[in-house]
């Protein structure tokens, strides 16, 4: 059975609670955004990597690739950490803290000294993130007969662009950042996250949104959820 897990956002302990409720032989596939905002991003990445679980790239992984690589250069060249970036302001600082690479002094991140081993692991994880696919097409079909495609953000409306060299950038941007739900006449059954659904896992005839706001407990969400492709079962835990 394939269980598709929503945006974890660094909540490792919540993820472990969810996994404990799933069958031991469950095939886990993550919709990206493993990192940022929560305090245990490094642990989440380690779990997914070492477990060999399926995972697509999310927009937060893209940000970590871009700005995390720059951070590593700053540290290696003994330059001050630049704190103004889209990643840092969207949970990147929490991710760097989880790797033991920064501490906060007067509310500002300061690079940890003599952290070569930790930095090496961080860079290795970035290399792994860089190779994550934009989508995973399962070898099973939905009862509707449509192929099942997992992505971070909805890609059904641009599915036909995935092999187009001229339009690949559009496909990439949509796969990571799109918030428009798929049209009903799309050719795939799309399972994704990225946009928090306020009513639990959102199940439609042509798509499923599994992002139930794991990091948003203070806003009344705060659930991490998994959706079973074969049975339609939903399993959720509170963060």
SVG drawing of the C-alpha trace seen along z (x, -y; Angstrom):
<svg xmlns="http://www.w3.org/2000/svg" viewBox="-15 -41 53 46">
<polyline fill="none" stroke="black" stroke-width="0.4" points="0.0,0.0 1.3,-3.5 0.8,-6.2 1.4,-9.7 2.5,-12.0 1.9,-15.7 4.3,-18.6 6.3,-17.7 8.1,-21.0 10.7,-19.8 8.3,-18.1 10.2,-14.8 8.4,-13.6 5.0,-14.2 6.2,-12.2 7.3,-9.3 3.9,-9.3 2.2,-9.2 4.5,-6.4 3.8,-4.3 0.1,-4.3 0.8,-3.0 1.3,0.6 4.9,1.9 5.1,2.6 3.7,-0.7 5.4,-2.3 5.9,-6.0 6.0,-8.8 6.5,-12.4 5.1,-15.5 8.2,-17.6 8.6,-20.4 10.3,-18.1 12.2,-21.0 11.9,-24.5 9.7,-26.0 9.9,-23.0 13.0,-22.4 14.0,-19.0 14.5,-19.3 17.8,-17.5 16.2,-14.5 13.4,-14.4 15.8,-14.5 17.9,-11.7 14.8,-9.5 13.6,-9.9 17.1,-9.4 18.1,-6.4 14.7,-4.8 14.9,-5.1 11.4,-6.6 10.0,-8.3 10.0,-12.1 9.5,-14.9 11.1,-18.3 9.1,-21.1 9.6,-24.8 11.3,-24.8 13.8,-22.2 14.5,-24.5 15.1,-27.4 17.5,-25.3 19.4,-24.3 19.7,-27.9 20.3,-29.8 21.8,-26.9 24.5,-26.5 25.3,-30.2 25.4,-29.8 27.9,-27.0 30.2,-29.3 29.9,-32.1 30.9,-29.8 33.8,-28.2 35.2,-31.6 34.6,-33.0 32.2,-35.6 29.3,-37.0 26.1,-35.1 23.7,-37.1 20.3,-37.1 18.1,-38.6 16.8,-35.9 13.5,-34.4 14.7,-31.1 15.8,-32.5 12.5,-34.4 10.4,-31.3 11.9,-28.8 15.5,-28.4 17.0,-29.6 15.2,-26.8 16.7,-24.3 20.2,-25.6 19.7,-25.4 18.6,-21.8 22.0,-21.0 23.8,-22.8 25.1,-25.4 23.8,-28.6 22.9,-29.9 20.8,-33.0 22.4,-36.0 20.1,-38.9 17.7,-37.4 20.2,-37.2 21.7,-34.0 25.5,-33.5 27.4,-30.7 28.6,-28.0 32.4,-27.8 34.3,-24.6 31.3,-22.8 33.0,-21.1 31.4,-17.7 27.9,-19.3 28.5,-21.5 29.6,-18.4 26.4,-16.6 24.4,-19.8 26.1,-20.0 25.6,-16.3 21.9,-16.7 21.7,-19.6 23.2,-17.4 20.5,-14.8 17.8,-17.4 19.0,-18.7 18.4,-15.3 14.8,-14.9 12.2,-14.6 9.5,-17.1 6.9,-14.3 6.6,-10.6 4.2,-8.6 3.2,-5.4 2.9,-2.1 -0.8,-1.8 -3.9,-3.5 -6.6,-5.3 -10.1,-3.7 -10.9,-6.4 -8.3,-4.8 -6.1,-7.9 -2.4,-7.5 -1.5,-8.5 1.1,-11.4 2.6,-12.8 3.9,-16.3 4.5,-19.1 2.1,-21.6 -0.7,-20.8 0.7,-19.9 -2.3,-18.3 -3.1,-21.4 0.4,-21.6 1.1,-17.8 1.6,-18.0 4.5,-20.4 6.8,-18.1 8.8,-17.0 8.8,-20.4 12.3,-22.0 10.7,-25.4 8.1,-25.2 10.1,-23.2 10.7,-26.3 6.9,-26.8 6.4,-23.2 9.0,-23.4 7.6,-26.6 4.1,-25.1 5.3,-21.9 6.9,-23.8 4.7,-26.9 1.3,-26.5 -1.8,-26.9 -4.5,-26.6 -6.4,-23.3 -6.5,-21.0 -9.4,-21.1 -11.7,-18.1 -10.9,-17.1 -7.1,-16.6 -5.5,-13.4 -3.9,-12.4 -5.0,-11.8 -2.8,-14.3 -1.8,-14.0 0.0,-17.0 0.5,-19.3 1.9,-22.9 -1.4,-24.7 -2.9,-24.0 -6.4,-22.6 -8.6,-23.8 -10.9,-20.7 -8.4,-17.8 -7.2,-15.9 -9.1,-17.1 -10.3,-14.3 -11.8,-15.0 -12.6,-12.8 -9.5,-14.0 -7.0,-15.0 -6.1,-14.8 -4.4,-17.6 -2.6,-16.1 -1.2,-19.3 -3.1,-19.6 -0.9,-22.3 1.5,-20.4 3.4,-23.5 0.3,-25.6 -0.9,-24.3 -1.3,-27.8 -3.6,-28.6 -6.0,-25.7 -4.5,-23.3 -1.5,-21.4 -2.1,-18.0 0.2,-15.7 -1.6,-13.4 -1.1,-10.4 -3.4,-9.2 -3.5,-5.6 -3.8,-5.5 -5.2,-2.0 -7.8,-2.1 -8.5,-5.9 -7.7,-5.6 -6.6,-8.8 -4.4,-8.7 -3.7,-11.9 -1.9,-12.9 -1.7,-16.2 1.6,-18.1"/>
</svg>
